[in-house]
């Protein structure tokens, strides 16, 4: 049995027809049970080349800060 994203959910032998018409066979060993994490964290970053420079300019504040004053 496979999921909609074509991952095997059980052990078995699978036959696949490739785009050029050739058929291949894949054997899948026993599939472990799903794992539910007790705790997880997700960090997401959205990045586009060039856009960040216009929206969030980088300013060097080195000359404005005194050593140890901002800690």
N, CA, C and O atoms as a GROMACS GRO file, in nm:
protein
  284
    1UNK      N    1   0.084  -0.117   0.000
    1UNK     CA    2   0.000   0.000   0.000
    1UNK      C    3   0.089   0.124   0.000
    1UNK      O    4   0.189   0.129   0.072
    2UNK      N    5   0.053   0.224  -0.080
    2UNK     CA    6   0.129   0.349  -0.084
    2UNK      C    7   0.038   0.466  -0.049
    2UNK      O    8  -0.084   0.460  -0.069
    3UNK      N    9   0.098   0.573   0.003
    3UNK     CA   10   0.025   0.696   0.032
    3UNK      C   11   0.008   0.774  -0.098
    3UNK      O   12   0.063   0.736  -0.201
    4UNK      N   13  -0.068   0.883  -0.091
    4UNK     CA   14  -0.087   0.967  -0.210
    4UNK      C   15   0.044   1.024  -0.261
    4UNK      O   16   0.057   1.052  -0.380
    5UNK      N   17   0.142   1.042  -0.172
    5UNK     CA   18   0.271   1.096  -0.216
    5UNK      C   19   0.366   0.984  -0.260
    5UNK      O   20   0.485   1.007  -0.281
    6UNK      N   21   0.312   0.864  -0.275
    6UNK     CA   22   0.382   0.747  -0.331
    6UNK      C   23   0.488   0.690  -0.240
    6UNK      O   24   0.584   0.629  -0.288
    7UNK      N   25   0.475   0.706  -0.109
    7UNK     CA   26   0.565   0.641  -0.014
    7UNK      C   27   0.503   0.509   0.028
    7UNK      O   28   0.382   0.500   0.046
    8UNK      N   29   0.587   0.407   0.044
    8UNK     CA   30   0.538   0.277   0.086
    8UNK      C   31   0.498   0.282   0.233
    8UNK      O   32   0.572   0.333   0.316
    9UNK      N   33   0.380   0.229   0.265
    9UNK     CA   34   0.333   0.224   0.402
    9UNK      C   35   0.346   0.086   0.462
    9UNK      O   36   0.332   0.069   0.583
   10UNK      N   37   0.374  -0.014   0.378
   10UNK     CA   38   0.392  -0.151   0.423
   10UNK      C   39   0.506  -0.214   0.345
   10UNK      O   40   0.547  -0.162   0.241
   11UNK      N   41   0.556  -0.327   0.395
   11UNK     CA   42   0.659  -0.400   0.322
   11UNK      C   43   0.597  -0.461   0.197
   11UNK      O   44   0.477  -0.491   0.195
   12UNK      N   45   0.678  -0.478   0.094
   12UNK     CA   46   0.625  -0.540  -0.027
   12UNK      C   47   0.715  -0.519  -0.146
   12UNK      O   48   0.823  -0.462  -0.136
   13UNK      N   49   0.667  -0.566  -0.261
   13UNK     CA   50   0.738  -0.550  -0.388
   13UNK      C   51   0.653  -0.460  -0.476
   13UNK      O   52   0.533  -0.483  -0.493
   14UNK      N   53   0.716  -0.359  -0.532
   14UNK     CA   54   0.645  -0.258  -0.610
   14UNK      C   55   0.699  -0.255  -0.752
   14UNK      O   56   0.820  -0.262  -0.774
   15UNK      N   57   0.609  -0.245  -0.847
   15UNK     CA   58   0.646  -0.236  -0.988
   15UNK      C   59   0.612  -0.096  -1.038
   15UNK      O   60   0.501  -0.046  -1.016
   16UNK      N   61   0.708  -0.034  -1.105
   16UNK     CA   62   0.690   0.103  -1.154
   16UNK      C   63   0.725   0.108  -1.302
   16UNK      O   64   0.826   0.053  -1.344
   17UNK      N   65   0.640   0.174  -1.381
   17UNK     CA   66   0.668   0.193  -1.523
   17UNK      C   67   0.729   0.332  -1.539
   17UNK      O   68   0.666   0.433  -1.504
   18UNK      N   69   0.851   0.338  -1.591
   18UNK     CA   70   0.922   0.463  -1.610
   18UNK      C   71   0.871   0.536  -1.734
   18UNK      O   72   0.802   0.477  -1.816
   19UNK      N   73   0.905   0.663  -1.748
   19UNK     CA   74   0.854   0.746  -1.858
   19UNK      C   75   0.891   0.692  -1.995
   19UNK      O   76   0.816   0.712  -2.090
   20UNK      N   77   1.006   0.624  -2.007
   20UNK     CA   78   1.045   0.569  -2.137
   20UNK      C   79   0.985   0.430  -2.161
   20UNK      O   80   1.019   0.364  -2.260
   21UNK      N   81   0.896   0.384  -2.071
   21UNK     CA   82   0.825   0.258  -2.090
   21UNK      C   83   0.886   0.139  -2.019
   21UNK      O   84   0.821   0.035  -2.008
   22UNK      N   85   1.007   0.150  -1.971
   22UNK     CA   86   1.073   0.040  -1.901
   22UNK      C   87   1.008   0.020  -1.764
   22UNK      O   88   0.966   0.116  -1.700
   23UNK      N   89   1.000  -0.106  -1.720
   23UNK     CA   90   0.943  -0.140  -1.590
   23UNK      C   91   1.053  -0.181  -1.494
   23UNK      O   92   1.142  -0.258  -1.530
   24UNK      N   93   1.048  -0.129  -1.371
   24UNK     CA   94   1.145  -0.165  -1.268
   24UNK      C   95   1.070  -0.215  -1.145
   24UNK      O   96   0.956  -0.178  -1.121
   25UNK      N   97   1.137  -0.301  -1.068
   25UNK     CA   98   1.078  -0.356  -0.946
   25UNK      C   99   1.159  -0.310  -0.826
   25UNK      O  100   1.282  -0.311  -0.828
   26UNK      N  101   1.088  -0.270  -0.721
   26UNK     CA  102   1.152  -0.225  -0.597
   26UNK      C  103   1.096  -0.306  -0.482
   26UNK      O  104   0.974  -0.323  -0.469
   27UNK      N  105   1.185  -0.357  -0.398
   27UNK     CA  106   1.143  -0.430  -0.278
   27UNK      C  107   1.160  -0.340  -0.156
   27UNK      O  108   1.268  -0.284  -0.134
   28UNK      N  109   1.053  -0.326  -0.079
   28UNK     CA  110   1.056  -0.243   0.041
   28UNK      C  111   1.054  -0.333   0.164
   28UNK      O  112   0.964  -0.416   0.178
   29UNK      N  113   1.153  -0.318   0.254
   29UNK     CA  114   1.152  -0.398   0.377
   29UNK      C  115   1.042  -0.349   0.472
   29UNK      O  116   0.967  -0.257   0.438
   30UNK      N  117   1.033  -0.409   0.587
   30UNK     CA  118   0.933  -0.369   0.687
   30UNK      C  119   0.945  -0.219   0.715
   30UNK      O  120   1.054  -0.166   0.732
   31UNK      N  121   0.832  -0.154   0.721
   31UNK     CA  122   0.826  -0.010   0.744
   31UNK      C  123   0.797   0.013   0.893
   31UNK      O  124   0.699  -0.041   0.944
   32UNK      N  125   0.880   0.092   0.963
   32UNK     CA  126   0.854   0.115   1.105
   32UNK      C  127   0.726   0.195   1.127
   32UNK      O  128   0.679   0.266   1.038
   33UNK      N  129   0.672   0.184   1.246
   33UNK     CA  130   0.551   0.259   1.281
   33UNK      C  131   0.583   0.408   1.284
   33UNK      O  132   0.697   0.446   1.309
   34UNK      N  133   0.483   0.492   1.259
   34UNK     CA  134   0.506   0.638   1.265
   34UNK      C  135   0.552   0.680   1.405
   34UNK      O  136   0.515   0.619   1.505
   35UNK      N  137   0.633   0.784   1.409
   35UNK     CA  138   0.682   0.838   1.534
   35UNK      C  139   0.617   0.975   1.556
   35UNK      O  140   0.619   1.060   1.467
   36UNK      N  141   0.560   0.995   1.674
   36UNK     CA  142   0.504   1.124   1.709
   36UNK      C  143   0.599   1.192   1.806
   36UNK      O  144   0.614   1.146   1.919
   37UNK      N  145   0.663   1.301   1.764
   37UNK     CA  146   0.757   1.368   1.854
   37UNK      C  147   0.685   1.428   1.975
   37UNK      O  148   0.574   1.479   1.963
   38UNK      N  149   0.749   1.421   2.091
   38UNK     CA  150   0.692   1.479   2.212
   38UNK      C  151   0.699   1.631   2.208
   38UNK      O  152   0.613   1.700   2.262
   39UNK      N  153   0.802   1.683   2.142
   39UNK     CA  154   0.822   1.827   2.132
   39UNK      C  155   0.896   1.856   2.003
   39UNK      O  156   0.985   1.781   1.964
   40UNK      N  157   0.859   1.964   1.935
   40UNK     CA  158   0.931   2.002   1.813
   40UNK      C  159   0.924   2.152   1.795
   40UNK      O  160   0.842   2.222   1.855
   41UNK      N  161   1.014   2.201   1.710
   41UNK     CA  162   1.024   2.344   1.682
   41UNK      C  163   1.047   2.362   1.533
   41UNK      O  164   1.120   2.285   1.472
   42UNK      N  165   0.987   2.464   1.476
   42UNK     CA  166   1.001   2.492   1.334
   42UNK      C  167   1.045   2.637   1.316
   42UNK      O  168   0.979   2.729   1.365
   43UNK      N  169   1.155   2.657   1.246
   43UNK     CA  170   1.202   2.791   1.211
   43UNK      C  171   1.186   2.808   1.060
   43UNK      O  172   1.230   2.723   0.983
   44UNK      N  173   1.123   2.917   1.018
   44UNK     CA  174   1.099   2.941   0.876
   44UNK      C  175   1.160   3.074   0.838
   44UNK      O  176   1.148   3.173   0.910
   45UNK      N  177   1.227   3.076   0.723
   45UNK     CA  178   1.286   3.199   0.673
   45UNK      C  179   1.245   3.214   0.527
   45UNK      O  180   1.258   3.120   0.448
   46UNK      N  181   1.196   3.330   0.492
   46UNK     CA  182   1.156   3.359   0.354
   46UNK      C  183   1.261   3.454   0.298
   46UNK      O  184   1.288   3.558   0.358
   47UNK      N  185   1.319   3.422   0.185
   47UNK     CA  186   1.428   3.501   0.132
   47UNK      C  187   1.415   3.515  -0.019
   47UNK      O  188   1.390   3.417  -0.089
   48UNK      N  189   1.432   3.636  -0.068
   48UNK     CA  190   1.434   3.663  -0.211
   48UNK      C  191   1.558   3.744  -0.242
   48UNK      O  192   1.585   3.842  -0.173
   49UNK      N  193   1.635   3.708  -0.342
   49UNK     CA  194   1.758   3.782  -0.374
   49UNK      C  195   1.728   3.928  -0.406
   49UNK      O  196   1.640   3.959  -0.486
   50UNK      N  197   1.802   4.019  -0.343
   50UNK     CA  198   1.790   4.160  -0.372
   50UNK      C  199   1.682   4.232  -0.295
   50UNK      O  200   1.697   4.351  -0.265
   51UNK      N  201   1.574   4.166  -0.263
   51UNK     CA  202   1.461   4.230  -0.197
   51UNK      C  203   1.495   4.274  -0.055
   51UNK      O  204   1.453   4.382  -0.013
   52UNK      N  205   1.571   4.195   0.018
   52UNK     CA  206   1.604   4.227   0.158
   52UNK      C  207   1.685   4.356   0.168
   52UNK      O  208   1.669   4.430   0.265
   53UNK      N  209   1.769   4.385   0.071
   53UNK     CA  210   1.850   4.507   0.075
   53UNK      C  211   1.763   4.632   0.070
   53UNK      O  212   1.797   4.733   0.132
   54UNK      N  213   1.653   4.627  -0.001
   54UNK     CA  214   1.565   4.744  -0.012
   54UNK      C  215   1.472   4.757   0.107
   54UNK      O  216   1.443   4.868   0.150
   55UNK      N  217   1.425   4.644   0.161
   55UNK     CA  218   1.329   4.649   0.271
   55UNK      C  219   1.394   4.665   0.407
   55UNK      O  220   1.340   4.732   0.495
   56UNK      N  221   1.510   4.604   0.426
   56UNK     CA  222   1.580   4.605   0.554
   56UNK      C  223   1.726   4.639   0.532
   56UNK      O  224   1.811   4.550   0.531
   57UNK      N  225   1.757   4.766   0.513
   57UNK     CA  226   1.897   4.802   0.487
   57UNK      C  227   1.986   4.768   0.606
   57UNK      O  228   1.945   4.778   0.721
   58UNK      N  229   2.108   4.728   0.576
   58UNK     CA  230   2.206   4.698   0.680
   58UNK      C  231   2.282   4.825   0.712
   58UNK      O  232   2.339   4.888   0.622
   59UNK      N  233   2.285   4.862   0.839
   59UNK     CA  234   2.352   4.984   0.882
   59UNK      C  235   2.461   4.944   0.981
   59UNK      O  236   2.435   4.873   1.077
   60UNK      N  237   2.582   4.991   0.957
   60UNK     CA  238   2.694   4.963   1.047
   60UNK      C  239   2.686   5.059   1.166
   60UNK      O  240   2.707   5.179   1.149
   61UNK      N  241   2.657   5.006   1.284
   61UNK     CA  242   2.646   5.089   1.404
   61UNK      C  243   2.772   5.083   1.489
   61UNK      O  244   2.774   5.131   1.602
   62UNK      N  245   2.877   5.023   1.435
   62UNK     CA  246   3.000   5.006   1.511
   62UNK      C  247   3.054   5.133   1.571
   62UNK      O  248   3.099   5.132   1.686
   63UNK      N  249   3.050   5.243   1.498
   63UNK     CA  250   3.105   5.369   1.550
   63UNK      C  251   3.013   5.434   1.653
   63UNK      O  252   3.057   5.522   1.727
   64UNK      N  253   2.887   5.392   1.661
   64UNK     CA  254   2.792   5.450   1.756
   64UNK      C  255   2.787   5.376   1.888
   64UNK      O  256   2.736   5.429   1.987
   65UNK      N  257   2.838   5.255   1.892
   65UNK     CA  258   2.830   5.173   2.013
   65UNK      C  259   2.962   5.175   2.089
   65UNK      O  260   3.070   5.166   2.029
   66UNK      N  261   2.952   5.186   2.219
   66UNK     CA  262   3.072   5.176   2.302
   66UNK      C  263   3.089   5.032   2.345
   66UNK      O  264   2.990   4.964   2.372
   67UNK      N  265   3.208   4.986   2.353
   67UNK     CA  266   3.236   4.848   2.390
   67UNK      C  267   3.175   4.818   2.528
   67UNK      O  268   3.202   4.888   2.625
   68UNK      N  269   3.093   4.711   2.535
   68UNK     CA  270   3.031   4.668   2.660
   68UNK      C  271   2.904   4.744   2.696
   68UNK      O  272   2.834   4.702   2.789
   69UNK      N  273   2.872   4.852   2.627
   69UNK     CA  274   2.755   4.932   2.662
   69UNK      C  275   2.624   4.865   2.622
   69UNK      O  276   2.520   4.893   2.680
   70UNK      N  277   2.629   4.776   2.524
   70UNK     CA  278   2.506   4.714   2.475
   70UNK      C  279   2.494   4.569   2.519
   70UNK      O  280   2.416   4.494   2.459
   71UNK      N  281   2.566   4.527   2.620
   71UNK     CA  282   2.557   4.389   2.665
   71UNK      C  283   2.474   4.378   2.790
   71UNK      O  284   2.455   4.268   2.842
   0.00000   0.00000   0.00000
